[in-house]
Amino acid sequence: MIFHSYIGMTKLNIDIDENTLLGMLSELVALDSSFPPGSSYPEMATLLERMTASLGGTHSRVEVPETLWKVPGTHGLRTNLIVRPDLAPEGSPEVTIYFHVDTAPVGDGWNRPAFQMTCEDNRVYARGAADMKGAIAAALAGLEALRSAGHTFAFQPVLAFCTDEEGGVYPGIRYLAEQNLVSDIIINLNGSATPRIWAGSFGSLDLSFEFEGKAAHSGRPELGINAIEQALPVLHALTTLKTQVETRTSAMPPPPTATEPLHALLNITAIHGGDKGSALPGTCRVVINRRYAPEENVVTVRSEIQTCVEAAAKNSDLVGWTVSEIGHLPPVENTQGVMSPRWTAAMSAGYEVPLDEFVAFGSTTSSDFGWIQKAGGRHREIMLGGLSRPDRNVHAADEFTTKEDLLGLARSIALFFSADFD
């Protein structure tokens, strides 16, 4: 597909090869990189090394030490890949393009194969099609189109393919930032295809509570302590706390379609206990997710939940309980900088959406880029783009993107990096 973009008096002819783009996406989604467990990162790095070989430059694998990321349910090397293509003139400013290579688990309810790309008219279905393997394929197609057309690159792209965005305690981009391996200008493609300027995001805290009872035969319940039943007062207390938490609002601008301010959230997201009808469960595990606003303090947030659980557990027959933090993403704030207008203009032209439709807003969804802002005490300019839209079933069955959005993102990347885009 040939895309003609007029910016001022400049005309750019960029040929995005749709078949090549879809071919890369087909290979990416066929490799199961679900988190948990996140066990296929080395295989994904090998695939990406092959896909980026035509761009030249260097490939570096960076592994997060196991002592930092290891939590129950995860296994395998945490292999991040940094690709520095040989594209821009020497001395050009670096711009990191961020991707995460893991996906949410498949889950139930699919009408199409999750790990096989299915094209139906304009739609492209697969786990990771929108979040965010489609963005990987689109960005690589955009860079290759610019290179093969002989355009001069205004910036040196640095491709960061990262681990454990979908959960865990130590996402790969955090480790790369702490090792000073991330540029000060970053394009985060784990975002939306809608006309949005990133105004930040909430923090996300995952706490796992293990409640201990005493296993016994269900025909002799007096000999045991049913951990699930005894956890009910705790669940009731947490739902009461939920109503209090969700009255707390943030000054972060909400999406233009919102009818109320962004507010804090608390949800019980998982319960595990027991395995058959003839036995009382001796343990019950409950996972809590708390979305907290930038105005809140995570220490206070964590303490409030633990205090609630402790008080409620006293009204039960539980033998005891423990808590562990299994995931944390800090809030993201103040992401904009001098390059942001260029990226917004590139998306406007790439997606063929009028520039005045782009609006700055935040969200209660979270990002591992909160760790980037904490690393090194430096201000990093972060621009957001991607393929997600509200109807794309991200993290749900039959996740999809569209060929139109894939090509739009590829064009946006090509335009941003072209020295002729002004």
WOLIN-V902857 format. One record per helix or strand of 3 or more residues. SS is the DSSP state (~ for helix, > for strand). FROM is the first residue (numbers start at 1). TO is the last residue. If there is no record, write none. Layout:
ss=[SS	SS]
from=[FROM	FROM]
to=[TO	TO]
This chain:
ss=[>	>	~	~	~	>	~	>	>	>	>	~	>	~	>	>	>	~	~	~	>	>	~	>	~	~	>	~	>	>	~]
from=[2	10	18	41	53	58	66	79	94	118	123	133	156	172	185	196	203	218	227	232	265	283	298	320	340	355	359	369	381	400	403]
to=[7	15	30	51	55	63	69	84	100	120	125	148	162	178	192	201	212	223	230	245	272	292	313	329	351	357	363	374	388	402	417]
